[in-house]
Amino acid sequence: MRLTATQRAMHNTIAAIATAHGVSSISIVRVSGEGALEIAHKISHLQHIIPRHAHLTSLYTVNQELIDRAIMIYFAPPQSFTGEAIVEFQCHGGLIVAQEVLDTVTAYGARLAQPGEFSKRAFLNGKIDLTEAEAISKLIEAKSTDAAKILARQMKGELKTFVDESREALLRSLAYSEVMIDYAEEDIPDDILQSIATQLDALTLQIERIVDASHRRRGLIEGFRVAIIGKPNVGKSSLLNALLSYERAIVSDIAGTTRDTIEEQVRIGSHIIRLIDTAGIRDSDDTIEKIGIERSIASVADADVVIALFDSSRAFDNEDQKILSLIEALKDTYVLVGLNKSDLKNVLDKRLFDGFETVEMSAKKSFVGLSQKLEKLFDSIGEGEELMLISARQIEAVTRAKEAIVEAKQPLFHGELEFFSYHLQEAVKALSSISKPYDSEEILDKMFGEFCLGK
C-alpha cells in the first residue's frame, strides 16, 4: 500500500520523552519532523504558533480530553537541533502526564524515536559532526566537573579543529608527493623531503600525546575505578563505609567476611568515582572465598587507582607480602599505600613502601586525609587544556592514522612516492572518520544507538 505525502511526513516524524523517567516538576516531550507543527496545532488547538515563542496552552487527547496545561515551543527548520521542525511540550512531570502526551502525539501519526535518533538526524542534516554528537552523549554521563569542561570544548569544535588542521597538513604533504610523481624525471630537493618528514614526525608525536592523555584521563568521563585491597581484617570494609558515609559493607573480626567485590559510587570533591571493596587476599581452602579473591585480583588489574591497606599495628607477614608484590607489578596504575590503625602503636617497617605514596589513617579518625589525597589526585589528572579523545572509536581512528603515517616514512626516503601517497591517503581517511560521515549506515545506527532516548 502506497502512503500519501501526509502519511509519509507523519511516519518520518519522531517523538520521545527527553527527560529522565520518574517524578519531577517538569517533563519534556520532543517531536521532530515534517509533521511536528501539524501535531502541535491538533494537540494544542492553537491556530497561530510563533517560532521560538513559549506558548502557555492546554493540551488535549485525540478524544479532546484535557491532558495538562503546559508550555509548548516550536522551532522552525532549519533553526533547530535536528535541522527539522521541532516541537517541545514542557508538561508537568510524573509517571503519567508525559506518557499521555507522547501517546497522543503517536496517535496523530508520529512514531517513537529510536535511541539517539534526534542526534543522528542533526548529524545527517549537517547541524553537528560526529565529534559534537559524541560529546553530547558523553556530557550526559560525565562523572566530574573537569569532564563537563572538556566535553563542552569538544561540543564547540575543539576536536574538529584538530582533525581539520591535521588533515590539511597531510593533504599538503600528499600534494607535494603527487607533484613529485608527475615530475619524476626531475631531481627532488632534499629539503622538501626533510620538511615533509619533520611535519609527519610532529603530527605523530602530537597524536601519541593525545592518546596517552586520553587513556590517563578517561576516568574523568566514565568515573575513576578505585579498588581497595589488603589482607583480611585490615580495614577495607570500614574504609568503604567511611567514604560512603553509611554501613554498606559488613564489618567483622572474622577473616573472610567479605567474599565478593562490592562496588558503589561516591563523590570525592567534584568527581564521581566507582569505589570497589575487595575480598581479603590470602591463601584459602574455601571455594567461595577463593572465587572472591580471584575477583579481587581482577579488580586491581582494571582499576585506575589502587588503595593498598596495611595494618601498621601488626608486623609485616606473608599475606602483606602478597599485597606488596601485587602493587609492585602494577605499571600504569596509581597506587596509594594506606597505613591503617595509626591510632595504635606502630610496629610496621615503613621503609618497605619506599617508592609509594603513603598516608596514615584510622577508623577512629574517619580516615581523614585519604579523601583529600584522592581529590587532589583526581584534580591533577583533570588539569590542563590538552585535547582529549572521549571514545574508543576516536582513539582507534587516530591510532590508525598514526600507524599509516609511520608506514609512509620509509617509502618517502626511498623515493617510492606512490607507496608514500597510499599510506598518507589511509591516514587522511582515518582522521576524517572522526568527524566526517561514514559510508556505512549500519555503523551510524550502531554509534547513535548508544545514545539515550530523546537525544
GIDA-V274426 format. One record per residue. N is the residue number from 1. OMEGA is omega in radians with two decimals (999 if undefined). Layout:
N_OMEGA + N_OMEGA
//
This chain:
1_-3.12 + 2_-3.14 + 3_3.04 + 4_3.13 + 5_3.13 + 6_3.14 + 7_3.11 + 8_3.13 + 9_3.14 + 10_-3.13 + 11_3.13 + 12_3.08 + 13_-3.05 + 14_-3.11 + 15_3.10 + 16_2.97 + 17_-3.01 + 18_3.14 + 19_-3.09 + 20_3.12 + 21_3.09 + 22_-3.10 + 23_3.12 + 24_-3.14 + 25_-3.10 + 26_2.97 + 27_-3.11 + 28_3.01 + 29_-3.06 + 30_3.13 + 31_-3.13 + 32_3.10 + 33_-3.07 + 34_-3.07 + 35_-3.03 + 36_-3.09 + 37_3.11 + 38_3.09 + 39_3.12 + 40_3.10 + 41_-3.07 + 42_-3.04 + 43_-3.08 + 44_-3.05 + 45_3.10 + 46_3.12 + 47_-3.09 + 48_3.13 + 49_-3.06 + 50_3.12 + 51_3.09 + 52_3.09 + 53_3.13 + 54_3.14 + 55_3.00 + 56_-2.99 + 57_3.01 + 58_3.11 + 59_-3.04 + 60_3.06 + 61_3.10 + 62_3.09 + 63_3.09 + 64_3.03 + 65_-3.10 + 66_3.07 + 67_-3.01 + 68_2.96 + 69_-2.91 + 70_3.02 + 71_3.11 + 72_-3.14 + 73_3.13 + 74_3.08 + 75_-3.08 + 76_3.09 + 77_0.01 + 78_-3.08 + 79_3.11 + 80_-3.10 + 81_-3.10 + 82_-3.03 + 83_3.10 + 84_3.00 + 85_3.11 + 86_2.99 + 87_3.08 + 88_3.06 + 89_3.13 + 90_-3.05 + 91_3.07 + 92_-3.09 + 93_-3.13 + 94_-3.09 + 95_-2.97 + 96_-2.94 + 97_-3.11 + 98_3.12 + 99_3.13 + 100_3.06 + 101_3.14 + 102_3.12 + 103_3.14 + 104_3.12 + 105_3.13 + 106_3.08 + 107_3.11 + 108_2.99 + 109_3.11 + 110_3.07 + 111_3.12 + 112_-3.14 + 113_3.00 + 114_3.09 + 115_3.10 + 116_-3.03 + 117_3.08 + 118_3.13 + 119_3.11 + 120_3.12 + 121_3.08 + 122_3.11 + 123_-3.10 + 124_3.13 + 125_3.05 + 126_3.14 + 127_3.09 + 128_2.99 + 129_-3.05 + 130_3.13 + 131_3.12 + 132_3.14 + 133_3.13 + 134_3.11 + 135_3.10 + 136_-3.13 + 137_-3.10 + 138_-3.13 + 139_3.12 + 140_-3.06 + 141_-3.02 + 142_-3.08 + 143_3.13 + 144_3.06 + 145_3.12 + 146_3.12 + 147_3.13 + 148_3.13 + 149_3.12 + 150_-3.11 + 151_3.09 + 152_3.11 + 153_3.14 + 154_3.07 + 155_3.10 + 156_3.01 + 157_-3.11 + 158_-3.13 + 159_3.11 + 160_3.12 + 161_3.10 + 162_-3.13 + 163_-3.11 + 164_-3.12 + 165_3.13 + 166_3.13 + 167_3.13 + 168_3.12 + 169_3.12 + 170_-3.14 + 171_3.08 + 172_3.10 + 173_3.12 + 174_3.13 + 175_3.08 + 176_-3.11 + 177_-3.12 + 178_3.10 + 179_-3.12 + 180_3.06 + 181_-3.12 + 182_-3.12 + 183_-3.04 + 184_-3.11 + 185_3.11 + 186_3.05 + 187_-3.14 + 188_3.13 + 189_-3.11 + 190_-3.09 + 191_3.10 + 192_3.12 + 193_-3.14 + 194_3.11 + 195_3.11 + 196_-3.12 + 197_3.14 + 198_3.10 + 199_-3.14 + 200_3.09 + 201_-3.13 + 202_3.14 + 203_3.11 + 204_3.11 + 205_3.13 + 206_3.12 + 207_3.14 + 208_3.12 + 209_-3.12 + 210_-3.14 + 211_3.13 + 212_3.14 + 213_-3.12 + 214_3.08 + 215_-3.08 + 216_-3.02 + 217_-3.07 + 218_3.13 + 219_3.09 + 220_-3.11 + 221_-3.05 + 222_-3.02 + 223_-3.14 + 224_3.07 + 225_-3.11 + 226_-3.12 + 227_3.08 + 228_-3.11 + 229_3.13 + 230_3.10 + 231_3.14 + 232_3.04 + 233_3.13 + 234_3.08 + 235_-3.11 + 236_-3.11 + 237_3.08 + 238_3.11 + 239_3.11 + 240_-3.13 + 241_-3.12 + 242_-3.14 + 243_3.13 + 244_-3.11 + 245_2.98 + 246_-3.04 + 247_3.14 + 248_-3.09 + 249_3.10 + 250_3.10 + 251_-3.08 + 252_3.05 + 253_-3.11 + 254_3.13 + 255_3.11 + 256_3.12 + 257_3.07 + 258_-3.06 + 259_-3.13 + 260_3.10 + 261_3.08 + 262_-3.09 + 263_3.13 + 264_3.05 + 265_3.12 + 266_3.13 + 267_3.04 + 268_-3.05 + 269_3.13 + 270_-3.06 + 271_2.99 + 272_-3.12 + 273_3.09 + 274_-3.04 + 275_-3.05 + 276_3.04 + 277_-3.05 + 278_3.05 + 279_3.11 + 280_-3.09 + 281_3.14 + 282_3.02 + 283_-3.10 + 284_3.07 + 285_3.14 + 286_-3.06 + 287_-3.12 + 288_-3.14 + 289_3.12 + 290_3.08 + 291_3.10 + 292_3.13 + 293_3.08 + 294_3.10 + 295_3.09 + 296_-3.13 + 297_3.10 + 298_3.13 + 299_3.11 + 300_-3.12 + 301_-3.10 + 302_-3.01 + 303_3.00 + 304_-3.14 + 305_3.09 + 306_3.01 + 307_-3.13 + 308_-3.08 + 309_3.05 + 310_3.14 + 311_-3.08 + 312_3.14 + 313_-3.13 + 314_-3.13 + 315_3.12 + 316_-3.10 + 317_-3.08 + 318_3.12 + 319_3.06 + 320_-3.13 + 321_3.10 + 322_3.12 + 323_-3.14 + 324_3.12 + 325_-3.13 + 326_-3.10 + 327_3.09 + 328_-3.13 + 329_-3.13 + 330_-3.08 + 331_-3.03 + 332_-3.10 + 333_3.09 + 334_-3.11 + 335_3.05 + 336_3.14 + 337_3.11 + 338_3.10 + 339_-3.00 + 340_3.12 + 341_-3.13 + 342_3.10 + 343_3.12 + 344_-3.13 + 345_-3.11 + 346_3.07 + 347_-3.08 + 348_3.14 + 349_-3.07 + 350_3.13 + 351_3.09 + 352_-3.03 + 353_3.05 + 354_-3.09 + 355_3.09 + 356_3.01 + 357_-3.10 + 358_3.06 + 359_3.08 + 360_-3.06 + 361_-3.12 + 362_3.09 + 363_-3.14 + 364_3.12 + 365_3.12 + 366_3.08 + 367_3.11 + 368_3.12 + 369_-3.13 + 370_3.13 + 371_3.14 + 372_3.12 + 373_3.13 + 374_3.14 + 375_3.13 + 376_3.13 + 377_-3.10 + 378_3.10 + 379_-3.12 + 380_3.11 + 381_-3.11 + 382_-3.10 + 383_3.07 + 384_-3.11 + 385_-3.07 + 386_3.12 + 387_-3.13 + 388_3.03 + 389_-2.93 + 390_3.13 + 391_3.10 + 392_3.13 + 393_3.14 + 394_3.13 + 395_3.13 + 396_-3.10 + 397_-3.13 + 398_3.08 + 399_3.08 + 400_3.11 + 401_3.14 + 402_-3.14 + 403_3.12 + 404_3.11 + 405_3.13 + 406_3.13 + 407_-3.10 + 408_-3.00 + 409_-3.09 + 410_3.09 + 411_3.10 + 412_-3.09 + 413_3.06 + 414_3.12 + 415_3.13 + 416_-2.95 + 417_3.10 + 418_3.10 + 419_3.09 + 420_-3.13 + 421_3.13 + 422_-3.12 + 423_-3.14 + 424_3.07 + 425_3.08 + 426_3.10 + 427_3.11 + 428_3.13 + 429_-3.12 + 430_3.12 + 431_-3.12 + 432_-3.10 + 433_3.14 + 434_-3.05 + 435_-3.08 + 436_-3.12 + 437_2.97 + 438_3.04 + 439_-3.01 + 440_3.07 + 441_-3.13 + 442_3.13 + 443_3.10 + 444_3.14 + 445_-3.12 + 446_-3.08 + 447_-3.10 + 448_3.10 + 449_3.11 + 450_3.11 + 451_3.09 + 452_3.09 + 453_3.08 + 454_-3.12 + 455_999
//
